[in-house]
Amino acid sequence: MHIATAHLKSVSCYSQSRYHQTEKLPKELADDYERRTWAERLHINKDGNIFIPPMSFKHAIAEAAKFNSRKIPGERNATWTKHFEAGILVIDPLVLPMKKEDAEPEWLFLDSNGKRGSGTRVMRCYPLIREWKGKVEFFVTDDKITKDIFTTYLKEAGMYIGIGRFRVRNLGFYGRFEVVKVGWKTA
């Protein structure tokens, strides 16, 4: 097993859309509810800091491997997809030096049921983080994945896949990141 320590930095804004079940107050209007609860869509740890969930990075790199579907040299038509889906683990979130109050609200006119083109639109408010950076530890349990292959797919995850709400892979332009450097050690 290897541990890849990736130093990442945002290239575009990042937005979260965590599901919450905050109850509406009696006679509260939909806009008032959005205004009161938009920050509930953030991932917040016990210390009050915003964090990026570990699965965001695991899914991004696995999706990059699937998206590019490069063949493994010497293995006929086998691609890297299954190796990145099963052979990468991210345990710890990327904790940002930001609190709930540091995020800004972004008001959007969106489809009410979340399906594009459904016809009914409403105002929704999501938290926006203009920039972030930090270190993410990836546990690489599949020995087929080398540092070069890992770094290639992580860079592509930052360019073509992204993380969070309205990320690149979901026809958006948020959540893009660059790989500043990658440390690699055998565990």
KAWO-V281987 format. One record per pair of residues at least 6 apart in sequence whose C-alpha atoms are under 7 Angstrom apart, sorted by the first residue. I is the first residue (numbers start at 1). J is the second residue. If there is no record, write none. Layout:
# KAWO-V281987
I:J  I:J
This chain:
# KAWO-V281987
1:140  1:141  1:142  1:143  1:186  1:187  2:139  2:140  2:141  2:184  2:185  2:186  2:187  3:137  3:138  3:139  3:140  3:184  3:185  3:186  3:187  4:137  4:138  4:139  4:182  4:183  4:184  4:185  5:135  5:136  5:137  5:138  5:182  5:183  5:184  6:135  6:136  6:137  6:179  6:181  6:182  6:183  7:134  7:135  7:136  7:179  7:180  7:181  7:182  8:133  8:134  8:135  8:177  8:178  8:179  8:180  9:132  9:133  9:134  9:177  9:178  9:179  9:180  10:131  10:132  10:133  10:176  10:177  10:178  11:176  11:177  11:178  12:131  12:174  12:175  12:176  12:177  13:128  13:129  13:130  13:131  13:174  13:175  14:128  14:129  14:130  14:164  14:174  14:175  15:126  15:127  15:128  15:129  15:164  15:165  16:41  16:42  16:126  16:127  16:164  16:165  17:41  17:42  17:126  17:165  18:41  18:42  18:43  19:41  20:40  20:41  24:33  34:124  34:125  38:125  38:126  38:127  39:100  39:127  41:126  41:127  42:50  42:127  43:50  43:51  43:52  44:50  44:51  45:51  48:99  49:95  49:96  49:97  49:98  49:99  50:95  50:96  50:98  50:99  50:100  51:93  51:94  51:95  51:96  52:93  52:94  52:95  53:93  53:94  54:90  54:91  54:92  54:93  54:94  55:90  56:163  58:88  58:89  58:90  60:157  60:161  60:162  60:163  61:153  61:154  61:157  62:81  62:84  62:85  64:153  64:156  64:157  64:161  65:80  65:81  65:84  65:153  66:81  69:79  69:80  69:81  70:79  70:80  71:77  71:78  71:79  71:80  72:78  72:79  72:80  83:142  87:140  87:141  87:142  88:138  88:139  88:140  88:141  89:138  89:139  89:140  90:137  90:138  90:139  94:134  94:135  94:136  103:127  103:128  103:129  104:127  104:128  104:129  105:125  105:126  105:127  105:128  106:125  106:126  106:127  106:128  107:123  107:124  107:125  107:126  108:123  108:124  108:125  109:121  109:122  109:123  109:124  110:121  110:122  110:123  110:124  111:118  111:119  111:120  111:121  111:122  112:120  112:121  112:122  147:184  155:178  155:179  158:176  158:177  158:178  159:176  159:177  160:168  160:169  161:167  161:168  161:169  162:168  162:169  162:175  162:176  162:177  163:175  163:176  164:175  166:172  166:173  166:174  167:173  167:174  167:175  168:174  168:175  168:176
